[in-house]
Amino acid sequence: MNKIEINIGLNNNPFTAQEIVMPFVSSYTSVKHNVKVGEWEGADEPTVVMEFYTDSSQNDIRVMIQGLVYVLTQDAIAFRFNGDGELVFSSHYTGERYEFDENYFLTIK
């Protein structure tokens, strides 16, 4: 099983934390979730932090997150696949395309 961790910002998001989490709870194993305060472009942002396990490949998870970027109207969504971090950006995002930074990534712990 692969460990997936995701950070999804709630600013500019048409869905509540609960609405975001529920499909994951019904689709994946051992979903843990919380809302913490993260940061995007220098501003605080409430952020859904999730951790779950799946047999899906890293590419499958990346494709799923690319879909979430659009549905949840995000500039980008950060995730880790077995500890390897990535940022998935919207193709409409015109700002600086940052590299994944462990210092900004929120975890359940």
C-alpha positions as a Markdown table, in Angstrom:
| # | Residue | x | y | z |
|---|---|---|---|---|
| 1 | Met | 0.0 | 0.0 | 0.0 |
| 2 | Asn | 1.2 | 3.5 | -0.8 |
| 3 | Lys | 0.9 | 6.3 | 1.7 |
| 4 | Ile | -0.6 | 9.5 | 0.3 |
| 5 | Glu | -0.6 | 12.9 | 2.0 |
| 6 | Ile | -2.5 | 15.9 | 0.5 |
| 7 | Asn | -2.8 | 19.6 | 1.4 |
| 8 | Ile | -5.8 | 21.3 | -0.1 |
| 9 | Gly | -6.4 | 25.0 | 0.6 |
| 10 | Leu | -9.8 | 26.3 | 1.6 |
| 11 | Asn | -9.5 | 29.9 | 0.4 |
| 12 | Asn | -11.1 | 30.3 | -3.0 |
| 13 | Asn | -12.5 | 26.8 | -2.7 |
| 14 | Pro | -16.3 | 26.3 | -3.4 |
| 15 | Phe | -16.4 | 23.3 | -1.1 |
| 16 | Thr | -16.2 | 22.9 | 2.7 |
| 17 | Ala | -13.6 | 20.7 | 4.4 |
| 18 | Gln | -16.2 | 18.1 | 5.1 |
| 19 | Glu | -17.4 | 18.0 | 1.4 |
| 20 | Ile | -13.7 | 17.6 | 0.3 |
| 21 | Val | -13.0 | 14.8 | 2.7 |
| 22 | Met | -16.1 | 12.6 | 2.3 |
| 23 | Pro | -15.3 | 11.1 | -1.1 |
| 24 | Phe | -11.8 | 10.2 | 0.2 |
| 25 | Val | -13.3 | 8.5 | 3.2 |
| 26 | Ser | -15.6 | 6.4 | 1.1 |
| 27 | Ser | -12.9 | 5.5 | -1.5 |
| 28 | Tyr | -9.6 | 5.0 | 0.3 |
| 29 | Thr | -8.2 | 3.0 | 3.3 |
| 30 | Ser | -7.5 | 4.5 | 6.7 |
| 31 | Val | -8.2 | 8.1 | 5.9 |
| 32 | Lys | -7.1 | 10.6 | 8.5 |
| 33 | His | -7.9 | 14.3 | 8.1 |
| 34 | Asn | -7.8 | 17.6 | 9.9 |
| 35 | Val | -7.9 | 21.3 | 9.1 |
| 36 | Lys | -4.7 | 23.3 | 9.9 |
| 37 | Val | -3.4 | 26.7 | 9.0 |
| 38 | Gly | -1.1 | 26.6 | 6.0 |
| 39 | Glu | 0.5 | 29.3 | 3.8 |
| 40 | Trp | 0.1 | 30.2 | 0.2 |
| 41 | Glu | 2.0 | 33.1 | -1.4 |
| 42 | Gly | 2.8 | 34.6 | 2.0 |
| 43 | Ala | -0.8 | 34.5 | 3.4 |
| 44 | Asp | -2.3 | 32.2 | 6.0 |
| 45 | Glu | -4.8 | 29.7 | 4.5 |
| 46 | Pro | -7.0 | 27.1 | 6.3 |
| 47 | Thr | -5.9 | 23.8 | 4.7 |
| 48 | Val | -7.4 | 20.3 | 4.6 |
| 49 | Val | -4.7 | 17.9 | 5.5 |
| 50 | Met | -5.3 | 14.3 | 4.6 |
| 51 | Glu | -3.5 | 11.0 | 4.8 |
| 52 | Phe | -4.6 | 7.7 | 3.3 |
| 53 | Tyr | -3.4 | 4.5 | 1.8 |
| 54 | Thr | -4.0 | 3.1 | -1.7 |
| 55 | Asp | -2.7 | 0.6 | -4.3 |
| 56 | Ser | -2.9 | 3.4 | -6.9 |
| 57 | Ser | 0.3 | 4.4 | -8.7 |
| 58 | Gln | 2.0 | 7.8 | -8.3 |
| 59 | Asn | 0.8 | 8.8 | -11.7 |
| 60 | Asp | -2.8 | 7.8 | -11.0 |
| 61 | Ile | -2.7 | 10.0 | -7.8 |
| 62 | Arg | -1.2 | 12.8 | -9.8 |
| 63 | Val | -4.0 | 12.6 | -12.4 |
| 64 | Met | -6.6 | 12.6 | -9.7 |
| 65 | Ile | -5.0 | 15.6 | -8.1 |
| 66 | Gln | -4.9 | 17.4 | -11.4 |
| 67 | Gly | -8.7 | 17.0 | -11.6 |
| 68 | Leu | -9.1 | 18.2 | -8.0 |
| 69 | Val | -7.1 | 21.4 | -8.8 |
| 70 | Tyr | -9.8 | 22.4 | -11.3 |
| 71 | Val | -12.9 | 21.2 | -9.3 |
| 72 | Leu | -11.7 | 22.8 | -6.1 |
| 73 | Thr | -10.5 | 26.0 | -8.0 |
| 74 | Gln | -7.0 | 25.8 | -6.6 |
| 75 | Asp | -3.8 | 27.3 | -8.0 |
| 76 | Ala | -2.0 | 24.2 | -6.9 |
| 77 | Ile | -2.3 | 21.2 | -4.6 |
| 78 | Ala | 0.7 | 19.7 | -2.7 |
| 79 | Phe | 0.9 | 16.0 | -2.1 |
| 80 | Arg | 3.4 | 13.3 | -1.0 |
| 81 | Phe | 3.5 | 9.8 | -2.4 |
| 82 | Asn | 5.4 | 7.5 | 0.0 |
| 83 | Gly | 7.2 | 10.6 | 1.2 |
| 84 | Asp | 8.1 | 12.1 | -2.2 |
| 85 | Gly | 6.6 | 15.5 | -2.5 |
| 86 | Glu | 5.1 | 17.3 | -5.6 |
| 87 | Leu | 3.1 | 20.4 | -6.4 |
| 88 | Val | 0.4 | 20.0 | -9.1 |
| 89 | Phe | -0.5 | 23.4 | -10.6 |
| 90 | Ser | -3.5 | 24.5 | -12.5 |
| 91 | Ser | -2.7 | 25.1 | -16.2 |
| 92 | His | -4.4 | 28.5 | -15.7 |
| 93 | Tyr | -2.1 | 29.6 | -12.9 |
| 94 | Thr | 0.1 | 32.5 | -14.0 |
| 95 | Gly | 2.2 | 33.0 | -10.9 |
| 96 | Glu | 5.5 | 31.6 | -10.0 |
| 97 | Arg | 5.6 | 27.8 | -10.1 |
| 98 | Tyr | 7.3 | 26.9 | -6.9 |
| 99 | Glu | 9.0 | 23.6 | -6.1 |
| 100 | Phe | 7.6 | 21.4 | -3.4 |
| 101 | Asp | 8.9 | 22.6 | -0.1 |
| 102 | Glu | 8.8 | 20.3 | 2.9 |
| 103 | Asn | 8.9 | 23.3 | 5.2 |
| 104 | Tyr | 5.4 | 24.4 | 4.1 |
| 105 | Phe | 3.8 | 20.9 | 3.8 |
| 106 | Leu | 1.4 | 20.1 | 6.7 |
| 107 | Thr | 1.0 | 16.7 | 8.1 |
| 108 | Ile | -1.6 | 15.0 | 10.3 |
| 109 | Lys | 0.9 | 14.7 | 13.2 |
